[in-house]
Every structure is written in structure tokens, then in C-alpha cells.
Amino acid sequence: MLRLPPFNYLRPDSLGEAISLLAEYGDTASLVAGGTDLYPNMKRRQVEPQVLIGLSGIAELSGITGDAATGLTIGSATKLQAVAPQPALKAAAPALAMAASLVATPQLRHMGTIGGNLCLATRCRYYNQSHDWRRAIGFCLKGAGNTCQVAPGSARCWAVCSSDTAPALWSLGAKVRLVGPDGARQIPLAELYQDDGISHLAKAPTEILTAICLPPAAGWRSTYLKLRRRDSFDFPVLGVAVALKLEDNIVKAGKIVLGAVGSCPREAREAADLLLNRPLADELIAKVAMTAVKIAKPLDNTDLTSSYRRKMVRQFVARALGQLGSAASDN
């Protein structure tokens, strides 16, 4: 049985107190909300913080406010299980509701938070193993080693971003609010991520992600599809989020974002541009789906083979576009 290493747990009552504690303890501390990702990583000795700063007692970090017309704000400590069934969210951002409902299992969704899912540590078959297993192969760049086990000739880590909600929120044009000792700032969610398996978040260590802000729905339709071996549990080996603004079945704007094919979500801009000012016909959907494959460069560092995952990009993008087109026709 893998056991947690020793640590001190601090439970601040306010955001200001949490920020002060994070600044005080620095690199020895980690933030924790649901802990569904952090605690397993601690058991495997991937991280060993001396202090955990719990966010569950900070009321202002939980809850959903606003509506489809004015935009929605979601507190970062809002449980995933609370996000998925929200009527206002289903109407304004169905892709996010779908993504949240597909994370792990009901038990884990009752514990895990949307902010935690956005900040999910990158994963790799060579890294997400016990300490003894990793030591036996000489560790890796993300641990205590000096070689990427996936691409030994590479100077960088290729661990994968496996967040379900990140591609969905990216496609919806969401922004995130970050608060630290120097105050608050709001950035596009796309700017939160870096294409690096180790330093995958462009967030200062002393900052806390406090909220996700969605713009007014304003005629947008969206969906999210997920590929995994076990539909009841696993991390995605491919996530596809598509958001379209349609007028009489003509695409006026659109975004296609792929998850789990790199160290950060990847936006298929060239593919989405092909949709502009055109009807969602079968021939166009096939062309767009084929173009989206260009940005998918998965490696053999998660479940299922990289070649299969790449082939599924075309299938899933086409399926997502087909769903949105059919929904528009029905209305």
C-alpha cells in the first residue's frame, strides 16, 4: 500500500490568508482543494510538500453566478459534480458541462474541483508510477533523471495535459482570474498553459486561480467528446472541444481545441478557419477534420498507441461538427 508522506495541513478561512500562507511557505507548500490528483502524486513521491494549504474553507472560491446572456463566473473550488448539471451552464456552455461530467467517476467528481482540473499535473506512462518503479528505470526529466523516457534524444519533457475542462473552456473563450501578493489579474485561459511537460502552467507559484469567467453565450453552440479506454474512469487519451456560432446553419465563428495530444491543449486554427461563412456540409466537415489532424502529434506516453490516437482526431472532430450541425438543423 502506498502511503502519504508526512505534511502539515493549514486551512485558511479567506483568500487573503491563503495568499499570505503561500508566500510564507514558498516552495515547501502546495495548494489543495479536492486532492484527487495531488494526493496520489504524493503517495508516489512525485511531489512531497511539507505544507498543504487547503482551499475548501474559502467560501468565495465556490459557486456559479451569472447567466447565458451576461456570462458566467465559476469559482475555482466549485466541485465538478456541481458544474455538470447546472441548467444555466448547460444552456450557456454545454461543452463545459459535458467535459465536467466525463471526468473520472462520480465519487471523484464530488471531490475534485474545476480549478484543480484546469491545473492538473501533466501525465506520462513513465512518470505516473511508484517511486521504486521510476528509480528502476533511472527516473526521467520530470523526476530526478536526465532523460526523457518517451523521446530519449529530446531536451524537453513530453508529459501530457490530461484536463477535460481545459479544451472545453478554451473553445468557449473563457478567462481565468489569478490572485497573488501583487494583486489580481485576468488572462485568457489559453495563456494559462505552456507547451512544456514540466512547467505547463504560466501561473506564478504565489498565485491562486480563483475563478473562471465565461463570456455571454450569444448564439454559440458547443460540444466536447472524449476518448479513453474505460468510459467509466480513465483520463482522456484524446479530448475534442468544438464551439461554433451559427446563423441559418452558416458558420460565423468557430474554435476547435484538442486535448491530451500534447503538454498543453492545442487549438486547430487552420481547421476552424475553413468553416467560416460556409454551411456545415458533409464534405466540408471531412476536410476540416482532416486538417485538424495536422496539429495532433501525440507520443506513446499515455494509454493506447500514438498512431491510433492521431487517427481518432479526424473521427472525433467530424463527429463533434456533425453533432452541432444536426442540433442547429433541428432548431
C-alpha positions as CSV (number, residue, x, y, z in Angstrom):
1,M,0.0,0.0,0.0
2,L,1.3,3.5,-0.9
3,R,1.1,5.9,2.0
4,L,1.1,9.7,2.1
5,P,4.4,11.3,3.3
6,P,4.2,13.5,6.4
7,F,2.9,17.0,6.0
8,N,1.2,19.9,7.9
9,Y,-2.3,20.9,6.8
10,L,-3.4,24.5,7.0
11,R,-7.0,25.6,6.3
12,P,-7.3,29.3,5.8
13,D,-10.7,31.0,6.0
14,S,-10.1,33.7,3.5
15,L,-8.3,34.2,0.1
16,G,-6.0,36.8,1.7
17,E,-4.9,34.4,4.3
18,A,-4.3,31.6,1.8
19,I,-2.1,34.0,-0.3
20,S,-0.1,35.0,2.8
21,L,0.5,31.4,3.7
22,L,1.6,30.5,0.2
23,A,4.0,33.4,0.2
24,E,5.3,32.4,3.7
25,Y,6.0,28.8,3.0
26,G,7.1,29.2,-0.7
27,D,8.3,26.1,-2.4
28,T,7.6,23.8,0.6
29,A,3.9,24.3,0.2
30,S,1.2,23.1,-2.2
31,L,-2.4,24.2,-2.7
32,V,-5.1,21.5,-2.3
33,A,-8.8,21.6,-2.9
34,G,-10.2,18.2,-3.7
35,G,-6.8,16.5,-3.8
36,T,-7.9,13.8,-6.3
37,D,-4.7,14.5,-8.3
38,L,-2.3,15.8,-5.6
39,Y,-2.7,13.0,-3.1
40,P,-2.0,10.1,-5.5
41,N,1.1,12.1,-6.7
42,M,2.2,12.5,-3.1
43,K,1.8,8.7,-2.5
44,R,4.0,8.0,-5.5
45,R,6.5,10.6,-4.1
46,Q,6.3,12.6,-7.3
47,V,5.8,15.6,-5.0
48,E,6.5,15.9,-1.3
49,P,5.2,19.2,0.0
50,Q,5.8,19.9,3.7
51,V,2.7,22.0,4.0
52,L,-0.7,21.7,2.3
53,I,-2.8,24.9,2.1
54,G,-6.5,23.8,1.9
55,L,-8.8,25.9,-0.2
56,S,-12.1,24.2,0.7
57,G,-12.9,26.5,3.6
58,I,-12.8,29.7,1.4
59,A,-16.4,30.4,0.6
60,E,-15.7,33.0,-2.2
61,L,-14.0,30.3,-4.3
62,S,-17.1,28.2,-4.7
63,G,-20.3,28.7,-6.7
64,I,-21.6,29.7,-10.1
65,T,-23.0,33.2,-10.8
66,G,-24.4,34.9,-13.9
67,D,-26.3,33.5,-16.9
68,A,-26.0,32.8,-20.6
69,A,-26.9,36.4,-21.6
70,T,-24.4,38.2,-19.3
71,G,-21.8,35.5,-18.9
72,L,-20.9,33.1,-16.1
73,T,-18.4,33.1,-13.3
74,I,-17.4,29.8,-11.7
75,G,-15.4,29.7,-8.5
76,S,-12.3,27.6,-8.9
77,A,-13.1,25.4,-5.8
78,T,-16.6,24.5,-7.3
79,K,-16.9,20.7,-7.4
80,L,-17.0,19.1,-10.8
81,Q,-20.2,17.3,-9.9
82,A,-21.8,20.7,-9.2
83,V,-20.7,22.1,-12.6
84,A,-22.0,19.4,-14.8
85,P,-25.8,19.5,-14.1
86,Q,-26.2,23.3,-13.7
87,P,-29.1,24.4,-16.0
88,A,-27.6,27.8,-16.7
89,L,-24.2,26.2,-17.6
90,K,-25.8,23.6,-19.8
91,A,-27.5,26.4,-21.7
92,A,-24.5,28.7,-22.0
93,A,-21.6,26.2,-22.2
94,P,-22.7,22.7,-23.0
95,A,-19.1,21.7,-23.9
96,L,-18.1,22.5,-20.3
97,A,-21.0,20.7,-18.8
98,M,-20.1,17.6,-20.9
99,A,-16.4,17.8,-20.0
100,A,-17.1,18.1,-16.3
101,S,-19.5,15.2,-16.4
102,L,-16.8,13.0,-18.0
103,V,-14.0,13.5,-15.5
104,A,-13.2,10.3,-13.7
105,T,-16.0,8.8,-11.6
106,P,-19.0,10.3,-9.7
107,Q,-17.1,9.8,-6.4
108,L,-14.1,11.7,-7.7
109,R,-16.3,14.4,-9.3
110,H,-17.8,15.0,-5.8
111,M,-14.3,15.7,-4.5
112,G,-12.5,17.2,-7.5
113,T,-12.8,20.9,-8.4
114,I,-12.9,22.7,-11.7
115,G,-9.8,24.7,-10.7
116,G,-7.9,21.6,-9.9
117,N,-8.9,20.0,-13.2
118,L,-7.5,23.1,-15.0
119,C,-4.3,22.9,-13.1
120,L,-4.0,19.1,-13.4
121,A,-0.4,17.9,-13.4
122,T,0.8,16.6,-16.7
123,R,0.9,12.8,-17.1
124,C,3.2,10.2,-18.7
125,R,3.3,6.4,-18.5
126,Y,7.0,6.7,-17.4
127,Y,6.2,9.3,-14.7
128,N,2.9,8.2,-13.1
129,Q,4.4,5.2,-11.4
130,S,5.6,4.3,-8.0
131,H,8.9,5.7,-6.7
132,D,10.6,2.3,-6.9
133,W,9.4,1.7,-10.5
134,R,10.7,5.1,-11.6
135,R,14.0,4.5,-9.8
136,A,14.4,1.2,-11.5
137,I,14.4,2.9,-15.0
138,G,16.6,5.8,-13.8
139,F,13.8,8.3,-13.4
140,C,13.1,10.9,-16.1
141,L,13.3,14.6,-16.8
142,K,10.1,15.3,-14.8
143,G,11.5,13.5,-11.8
144,A,15.1,13.1,-10.7
145,G,16.5,11.9,-14.0
146,N,18.2,13.5,-17.0
147,T,16.5,11.6,-19.9
148,C,13.0,11.8,-21.4
149,Q,12.0,8.1,-21.5
150,V,9.5,8.8,-24.3
151,A,11.9,10.7,-26.5
152,P,15.5,10.0,-25.2
153,G,17.1,12.4,-27.7
154,S,14.9,15.3,-26.6
155,A,15.9,18.0,-24.2
156,R,12.3,18.6,-23.0
157,C,9.6,16.7,-21.2
158,W,6.7,15.5,-23.2
159,A,4.2,14.7,-20.4
160,V,0.6,15.2,-21.5
161,C,-2.0,17.7,-20.3
162,S,-5.0,15.4,-19.5
163,S,-7.5,18.0,-18.3
164,D,-11.0,17.6,-19.7
165,T,-12.3,21.0,-18.9
166,A,-9.3,22.9,-20.3
167,P,-10.1,22.2,-24.1
168,A,-13.8,22.9,-23.5
169,L,-13.2,26.3,-21.7
170,W,-10.5,27.2,-24.3
171,S,-13.0,26.7,-27.1
172,L,-15.6,28.9,-25.3
173,G,-13.2,31.8,-24.9
174,A,-13.0,31.6,-21.1
175,K,-10.7,33.7,-19.0
176,V,-9.2,32.9,-15.6
177,R,-8.7,35.1,-12.6
178,L,-5.4,34.8,-10.8
179,V,-4.7,36.4,-7.4
180,G,-1.4,36.8,-5.7
181,P,0.6,39.1,-3.4
182,D,0.8,41.8,-6.1
183,G,-3.0,41.8,-6.7
184,A,-5.4,40.2,-9.2
185,R,-5.1,39.7,-12.9
186,Q,-7.4,38.2,-15.6
187,I,-6.0,36.4,-18.6
188,P,-7.4,34.3,-21.4
189,L,-7.4,30.6,-20.4
190,A,-5.3,29.9,-23.4
191,E,-2.5,32.0,-21.8
192,L,-2.6,29.8,-18.7
193,Y,-0.8,27.0,-20.5
194,Q,2.7,26.4,-21.7
195,D,3.9,23.7,-24.1
196,D,6.2,22.1,-21.5
197,G,5.6,18.9,-19.7
198,I,7.2,20.2,-16.5
199,S,6.4,23.9,-16.4
200,H,3.0,23.6,-18.1
201,L,1.3,26.5,-16.3
202,A,2.1,30.2,-16.9
203,K,1.0,30.9,-13.3
204,A,3.3,32.3,-10.7
205,P,3.9,29.9,-7.8
206,T,2.5,32.5,-5.4
207,E,-0.7,33.0,-7.4
208,I,-4.0,31.2,-6.8
209,L,-6.5,30.5,-9.6
210,T,-9.7,31.9,-8.1
211,A,-12.4,32.0,-10.9
212,I,-13.2,31.1,-14.4
213,C,-15.1,33.7,-16.4
214,L,-17.2,32.7,-19.5
215,P,-18.4,35.4,-22.0
216,P,-22.1,35.7,-23.0
217,A,-23.2,32.7,-25.0
218,A,-24.6,35.0,-27.8
219,G,-25.6,32.2,-30.2
220,W,-22.7,29.9,-29.6
221,R,-23.1,26.1,-29.7
222,S,-20.5,23.8,-28.3
223,T,-19.7,20.1,-27.5
224,Y,-17.0,18.0,-26.1
225,L,-16.0,14.4,-26.9
226,K,-13.6,12.2,-25.0
227,L,-11.7,9.1,-26.0
228,R,-10.5,6.7,-23.2
229,R,-10.1,3.0,-22.8
230,R,-12.6,2.7,-19.9
231,D,-15.5,5.1,-20.2
232,S,-16.3,5.0,-16.5
233,F,-13.0,6.1,-15.2
234,D,-9.9,6.9,-17.3
235,F,-8.1,10.1,-18.2
236,P,-8.6,11.2,-21.8
237,V,-6.2,9.9,-24.4
238,L,-8.0,12.4,-26.7
239,G,-10.4,15.3,-26.0
240,V,-12.1,17.3,-28.7
241,A,-13.9,20.6,-27.9
242,V,-15.7,22.5,-30.7
243,A,-17.6,25.7,-30.3
244,L,-19.5,27.3,-33.3
245,K,-21.5,30.4,-33.8
246,L,-24.1,29.5,-36.4
247,E,-26.7,31.6,-38.3
248,D,-29.0,29.7,-40.5
249,N,-26.5,26.8,-40.5
250,I,-23.8,29.1,-41.7
251,V,-20.7,29.2,-39.5
252,K,-19.8,32.8,-38.5
253,A,-17.1,31.9,-35.9
254,G,-15.6,28.8,-34.5
255,K,-12.9,27.1,-32.4
256,I,-11.6,23.6,-32.4
257,V,-9.4,22.6,-29.5
258,L,-7.7,19.2,-28.9
259,G,-6.7,17.9,-25.5
260,A,-4.4,15.1,-24.4
261,V,-2.3,15.2,-27.6
262,G,0.5,17.4,-26.1
263,S,1.7,19.1,-23.0
264,C,-1.0,21.8,-23.4
265,P,-4.3,21.9,-25.3
266,R,-3.9,22.6,-29.0
267,E,-6.1,24.9,-31.0
268,A,-6.7,23.9,-34.6
269,R,-7.0,27.4,-36.0
270,E,-6.4,26.4,-39.7
271,A,-9.1,23.8,-39.5
272,A,-11.6,26.2,-37.8
273,D,-10.9,28.9,-40.4
274,L,-12.1,26.6,-43.2
275,L,-15.6,26.7,-41.6
276,L,-16.1,30.5,-41.8
277,N,-19.1,31.7,-43.8
278,R,-19.9,28.2,-45.0
279,P,-22.7,25.7,-44.3
280,L,-21.8,22.6,-42.3
281,A,-22.0,20.2,-45.2
282,D,-20.5,16.7,-45.0
283,E,-17.7,17.4,-47.5
284,L,-16.6,20.4,-45.5
285,I,-16.7,18.6,-42.2
286,A,-14.5,15.9,-43.7
287,K,-12.0,18.4,-44.9
288,V,-11.9,20.3,-41.6
289,A,-11.5,17.1,-39.6
290,M,-8.5,16.1,-41.8
291,T,-6.9,19.5,-41.4
292,A,-7.3,19.3,-37.6
293,V,-5.1,16.2,-37.5
294,K,-2.1,18.4,-38.5
295,I,-1.6,19.8,-35.0
296,A,-2.0,16.5,-33.2
297,K,1.4,15.0,-32.5
298,P,0.8,12.5,-29.7
299,L,3.6,10.3,-28.5
300,D,3.5,6.9,-26.9
301,N,3.4,8.3,-23.4
302,T,-0.3,7.5,-22.4
303,D,-2.8,4.7,-22.9
304,L,-3.4,3.4,-26.5
305,T,-0.9,4.0,-29.3
306,S,0.0,7.4,-30.7
307,S,-0.9,6.4,-34.2
308,Y,-4.4,5.3,-33.1
309,R,-5.0,8.5,-31.1
310,R,-3.9,10.6,-34.1
311,K,-6.4,8.7,-36.4
312,M,-9.1,9.3,-33.9
313,V,-8.6,13.1,-34.1
314,R,-10.2,13.1,-37.5
315,Q,-13.1,10.9,-36.4
316,F,-13.9,12.8,-33.3
317,V,-13.6,16.3,-34.9
318,A,-16.0,15.1,-37.6
319,R,-18.4,13.6,-35.0
320,A,-18.4,16.8,-33.0
321,L,-19.1,19.0,-36.0
322,G,-21.8,16.7,-37.1
323,Q,-23.5,16.9,-33.7
324,L,-23.5,20.7,-33.8
325,G,-24.8,20.7,-37.3
326,S,-27.6,18.3,-36.6
327,A,-28.6,20.3,-33.5
328,A,-28.7,23.5,-35.5
329,S,-30.9,21.9,-38.2
330,D,-33.3,20.5,-35.6
331,N,-33.8,24.1,-34.3
